[in-house]
Amino acid sequence: MYNRLYERLVIIDTTSPEYSQAVNMDGYNTVFPEIVVFTYSGLTNVKVQVQESNDLENWRDKGTVNTMTAIGYTAGNVVTAFAATYARLKVYTTGTGTAILSAGVNLSVQ
C-alpha cells in the first residue's frame, strides 16, 4: 500500500529536520521509501531517514539513510523486519541552498 507523505515539500538549508505524518503499519513489515527531488540548488545533499515508533512519541531511526545529491527519482533503501506500529520519514539537509521534493512509502508484507 502506498502512502504519500510529502507533496512538493520545500527544504531550505535548515539544521532542523522535517518529520512526516505517521503511518500505521497495520500488519505490514516492510517499508520502501520513494523520493522525487524536483529542484536542487546549493545544498550538499538531502537525506531521508525512515523512523519507527510504537507510541507516536519516541522515534528511532530504522534502516539506512537515503542521500540525494541531484534532481530525480530515488528508490530508497528497503527497511525489512519492521516490527513497530508506526513509521514516518525524517528529511534533513546539509549545506546552504534549497530543494523541493515529494516522498512517500510503500508498505508490504515479506
C-alpha positions as a Markdown table, in Angstrom:
| # | Residue | x | y | z |
|---|---|---|---|---|
| 1 | Met | 0.0 | 0.0 | 0.0 |
| 2 | Tyr | 1.4 | 3.4 | -1.0 |
| 3 | Asn | 1.2 | 6.4 | 1.4 |
| 4 | Arg | 2.2 | 9.9 | 0.1 |
| 5 | Leu | 3.8 | 11.8 | 2.9 |
| 6 | Tyr | 5.2 | 14.9 | 1.2 |
| 7 | Glu | 3.9 | 16.8 | -1.8 |
| 8 | Arg | 6.3 | 19.4 | -3.1 |
| 9 | Leu | 8.0 | 20.0 | 0.3 |
| 10 | Val | 10.3 | 23.0 | 0.3 |
| 11 | Ile | 13.6 | 22.4 | 2.3 |
| 12 | Ile | 15.7 | 25.5 | 2.9 |
| 13 | Asp | 19.2 | 24.9 | 4.4 |
| 14 | Thr | 18.0 | 24.1 | 7.9 |
| 15 | Thr | 19.6 | 22.1 | 10.6 |
| 16 | Ser | 16.2 | 21.1 | 12.0 |
| 17 | Pro | 14.7 | 18.0 | 10.4 |
| 18 | Glu | 11.2 | 17.9 | 8.9 |
| 19 | Tyr | 9.1 | 15.0 | 10.1 |
| 20 | Ser | 6.2 | 13.5 | 8.1 |
| 21 | Gln | 2.9 | 12.4 | 9.5 |
| 22 | Ala | 3.0 | 8.9 | 11.0 |
| 23 | Val | 1.7 | 5.9 | 9.0 |
| 24 | Asn | 0.1 | 2.9 | 10.8 |
| 25 | Met | 1.9 | -0.2 | 9.7 |
| 26 | Asp | -1.4 | -2.2 | 10.1 |
| 27 | Gly | 0.3 | -5.6 | 9.9 |
| 28 | Tyr | 2.9 | -4.7 | 7.2 |
| 29 | Asn | 6.5 | -5.4 | 8.0 |
| 30 | Thr | 8.4 | -3.8 | 5.1 |
| 31 | Val | 8.8 | -0.1 | 4.3 |
| 32 | Phe | 10.1 | 1.1 | 0.9 |
| 33 | Pro | 10.5 | 4.9 | 0.6 |
| 34 | Glu | 10.3 | 6.7 | -2.7 |
| 35 | Ile | 11.7 | 10.2 | -3.1 |
| 36 | Val | 11.4 | 12.6 | -6.1 |
| 37 | Val | 13.6 | 15.8 | -6.0 |
| 38 | Phe | 12.2 | 18.4 | -8.3 |
| 39 | Thr | 14.6 | 21.3 | -7.7 |
| 40 | Tyr | 18.0 | 21.2 | -6.0 |
| 41 | Ser | 20.3 | 24.3 | -5.6 |
| 42 | Gly | 23.3 | 24.8 | -3.5 |
| 43 | Leu | 22.9 | 22.0 | -1.0 |
| 44 | Thr | 25.5 | 19.4 | -0.3 |
| 45 | Asn | 22.7 | 16.8 | 0.0 |
| 46 | Val | 19.2 | 16.0 | 1.1 |
| 47 | Lys | 18.7 | 13.0 | 3.4 |
| 48 | Val | 15.6 | 10.9 | 4.1 |
| 49 | Gln | 15.5 | 8.5 | 7.0 |
| 50 | Val | 12.8 | 6.0 | 7.9 |
| 51 | Gln | 11.8 | 6.1 | 11.6 |
| 52 | Glu | 9.8 | 3.8 | 13.8 |
| 53 | Ser | 7.7 | 4.1 | 16.9 |
| 54 | Asn | 5.2 | 2.2 | 19.0 |
| 55 | Asp | 3.7 | 5.2 | 20.9 |
| 56 | Leu | 4.0 | 8.2 | 18.5 |
| 57 | Glu | 6.3 | 9.9 | 20.9 |
| 58 | Asn | 9.6 | 8.0 | 21.0 |
| 59 | Trp | 11.0 | 7.6 | 17.5 |
| 60 | Arg | 14.1 | 5.6 | 16.4 |
| 61 | Asp | 15.9 | 5.6 | 13.1 |
| 62 | Lys | 15.4 | 2.4 | 11.1 |
| 63 | Gly | 17.5 | 1.2 | 8.2 |
| 64 | Thr | 20.0 | 3.1 | 6.1 |
| 65 | Val | 19.8 | 6.9 | 5.3 |
| 66 | Asn | 18.8 | 7.7 | 1.7 |
| 67 | Thr | 21.0 | 10.5 | 0.4 |
| 68 | Met | 20.1 | 12.6 | -2.7 |
| 69 | Thr | 22.6 | 15.0 | -4.4 |
| 70 | Ala | 20.7 | 15.8 | -7.6 |
| 71 | Ile | 17.2 | 16.2 | -9.2 |
| 72 | Gly | 15.4 | 12.9 | -9.9 |
| 73 | Tyr | 13.7 | 9.8 | -8.6 |
| 74 | Thr | 15.3 | 7.7 | -5.8 |
| 75 | Ala | 14.1 | 4.3 | -4.9 |
| 76 | Gly | 15.0 | 4.3 | -1.2 |
| 77 | Asn | 16.6 | 1.7 | 0.9 |
| 78 | Val | 14.1 | -1.0 | 1.8 |
| 79 | Val | 13.6 | -1.5 | 5.5 |
| 80 | Thr | 12.6 | -5.1 | 6.3 |
| 81 | Ala | 11.7 | -6.8 | 9.6 |
| 82 | Phe | 9.8 | -3.7 | 10.7 |
| 83 | Ala | 8.1 | -4.6 | 13.9 |
| 84 | Ala | 6.9 | -1.2 | 15.2 |
| 85 | Thr | 3.4 | 0.1 | 15.0 |
| 86 | Tyr | 4.1 | 3.3 | 13.2 |
| 87 | Ala | 6.5 | 4.6 | 10.5 |
| 88 | Arg | 7.4 | 8.1 | 9.3 |
| 89 | Leu | 10.1 | 9.9 | 7.3 |
| 90 | Lys | 12.6 | 12.4 | 8.6 |
| 91 | Val | 14.0 | 14.8 | 6.0 |
| 92 | Tyr | 17.1 | 17.0 | 6.6 |
| 93 | Thr | 19.8 | 18.7 | 4.6 |
| 94 | Thr | 23.5 | 19.7 | 4.7 |
| 95 | Gly | 24.9 | 22.8 | 3.0 |
| 96 | Thr | 23.2 | 26.1 | 2.1 |
| 97 | Gly | 20.5 | 26.2 | -0.5 |
| 98 | Thr | 17.0 | 24.8 | -1.3 |
| 99 | Ala | 15.3 | 21.7 | -2.6 |
| 100 | Ile | 11.7 | 20.8 | -3.4 |
| 101 | Leu | 10.7 | 17.2 | -3.1 |
| 102 | Ser | 7.9 | 14.7 | -2.8 |
| 103 | Ala | 8.1 | 11.5 | -0.9 |
| 104 | Gly | 6.1 | 8.5 | 0.2 |
| 105 | Val | 6.4 | 5.0 | 1.4 |
| 106 | Asn | 5.2 | 1.6 | 0.1 |
| 107 | Leu | 4.2 | -0.9 | 2.8 |
| 108 | Ser | 4.2 | -4.6 | 2.2 |
| 109 | Val | 4.5 | -8.0 | 3.9 |
| 110 | Gln | 7.6 | -10.0 | 3.2 |
